[in-house]
Amino acid sequence: MDTDVFKLIERIVERNDAAEYYSLEIVTDDRNGERYLTCDNNLSFPECSSEWMFSDVSDDEATVLLTASIERSNLFTFEIHCHLSRLMAIKGNLVGGRMDDIIAATDWGSWASPTFLLSYLAVKSDGSDWILRLLDVVPNDARDGLFTACWYRKDTRVQARLCEKFEEWAREDPAWGSGDREGTWLKYFLGKWISEGIFPYEKLKNLVVWHFQHEHRFL
């Protein structure tokens, strides 16, 4: 399975003339002999970028990739998981039966949980209710999948609650937003909310001020 998945990702990248850009490499772990796929590229946030690795995959290809992300997450480094998380947020219904079971059975407050899979909540029928609850559960620096679900979930309740949580995290923890991606996620969501007119500026003013005061932490 490992080789098939690696070859599939390589073919996808090559057909988009992006092999040099993404710089895929199969690495062998000296400790256990297991192989995993790395990716070196300039996209710090492929979850939100106009360019990302799996933009043109077929449903059959997506099913293979999403199944691998569920069953063998150790095959991929963090950078590739970001691309797979976006794919889950868009085509997660292809593995919906399995994902519904995983969502229901997992302790999402644990650091050991497969948090990238939470992007599935973007397409889950009751995903908004799950997002609203899990924003109080998933720990700091483990929310990338949850934020990806929020990004693609078109529900004003979700956006409003996330806005409130950003304010809460920034207010209650002076170190919040430094040393992880959370402060940069805030920057992307502020751009989204302002450009799409989701909230009036007055509602976002405190977060905008916080962002410009602390942006140096995550540049």
N, C-alpha and C positions, 0 to 999 in steps of 0.2 A: 504493500500500500504506500509506504513512504516514498519509494522511487517514483511510483505513478503520479503521486501528488506533486512532487518536486518537478517532474517533467511537465506536468500540466501547467504549473505556474510559469515555468520557463517559456513554454510555447505561447502563453497569453502575453507575456512581456515582449517576446520577440515579434509577434505579429503586429504589435503596436509600435514597433521600432523604438522600444524603450529599454533595451537590454543594458545599454551603457548607463542610462540614467538611474535605473534601480539597482544595478550591481549586485545581483543575486549571487550567493555563494553557499554551497553545502559544506558544513563544518562537522567534523567528528569530535565528540567529547572524549578527551583522553581518559577520563575517569571511568566511564561506563561503555564506551564504544558506540553510543547512540549518535545518530546523525540528525542535524536540524538545519533549517534554511534561514539564512540571514539576508538582510536587505539594507543597503546603504544608499539613502537618497536624501534629497533636500526638502522633502515634504514633511514638516514637523507635525502637521495635522491633516493627514489624508482623509480623516473622517469628514472634514468640511471643505476641502480643497476642490477646485474644478477638475484637477487632475488626480487620478488615483488608479491603482493597479488593476482593478477588476471591473472597470466601467462597462466593458462590452461582453462580459461572459454570458453564455447561454444558460438556460435553466439546468441543463444536464451538468455543465461545468460547475455551476454554482452549487448544485447538490453535492458533488464530490468535495468541493472545497469546504463547504459548511459542515459536512459530515466529518471531515478531517479535523476541523476546528473543535468539534464536539468530542471526538474520540481520542485524538492525539494532539492535544494542544502543545505538547512539548516539542513538536516538530518545527515550531515557528518561534522566532524572536518577537520581542515586543513590537518592533516596527511593522512586521507583517500582520500581527494580530490587529493592529489599527486598521489596516485595509480589510481584513476579514470581518472586523466588527461592523464596518460600514456595509459590507455585503450582507451581513446578517440583518441589519436594519432595513434593507431594501428587499431582500429575497428570502428572508427567514421563514416565510410560510412554506417554503419547499421542504423544510425539516420541522414543520410546526408541531407535529405529534410528539416527537422526541423532546423538542424544546419546551412544550407545555409541561411535560413530566419533570424536566430539569428545573424549570422555574419554581414549580410547586414543592419540590423535594429538597432544595438547596438552602442551607443557612447562609443568607447573603450578608450577614453581619460578620462572617468569618473572613479573615485575610486569605484563607486557603481556597475560597470559593472561586469558580471560573468567571470572574466579573466581566470579562469582555463579552460573554454571551448575553449579558443583560441588554445589549442593543436590540435583541429580538423583541423587546417590549414595544418597539416602534411599530410593529406589524401585528402583534398579538391582539386579539379582539378586545380583551379587557386590559390591555397594556397600560392605559392611562391610570387606572386604579392601582396597578402594581407600582408604577413609577411614583405616584404620590405617596405611597407607603414606604417604598424603599429609599426615597430621598432622606428619610430619617434613620435608615438602617445601615446602608453601605458605608464603610469607613472611608476617611480621607485618604486620598491617593490610590483609591481602588474604584473610582467612579467613572472611568473612561467609557465603559460600556453603557452605563446608565446615562451619562451625558449624551452619548451618541443616540440613544433612544429618544431622549428629549429633543435633540436637534431635528430628528425626522418625524416626530409625533406632532401632528397638527392639531393641538388641543390647547386652548387658551388656559385651561386649568393647570395643565402641566407647566406651561411657560410662566404663569403667575407664581406657582409654588416654587419653581426653581429660582426665580428672581428673589423670592423671600428667603430661600435657603442660602443663596450667595450673600445676602445682607447679614444673615445670622452667622455664617461661618467667618466672614470678615470681621464682624463685630466681636465675636466671642474668642477668637484665637488670633493673637497678634502675629503669629508666624504663618497664618494661612496664606496660601498662594505662592509660597517660596519653596523651592526645591522639588516641585512636582509640576504637573500640567494644569492644575486647577485654576490658577490665576489667568493662564492663557485661555482656558475654556471660557472664563468670564469675558475676556476681551472679544472672543468670537461671538458669544451670545449677545453682548451689547451691540455689536455691529448688526447682527441679525434682527434684534428687536427694534433698533432705530430705523434701519433701512426698510423693514417691512411694516413699520408703523404699528407694531403690536402693542406697545405701551407709550403713553405720553412721556416726554422728556422729564417732567417733574418726578415721575415715579422712578426713573433711572438715575436721577441726578447724583444721589449719594454713591451709587456704584461707579458711576463715571468718574467722580472725584477720587474715589478709592483707587480705581485703576490707574489714573495718571500719577497718583502719589506713590504707587508701589510697582509701577511697570518695570522698573529697573531690576526687580527680583527675578523676573522670568524672561528677560530678553535673551 
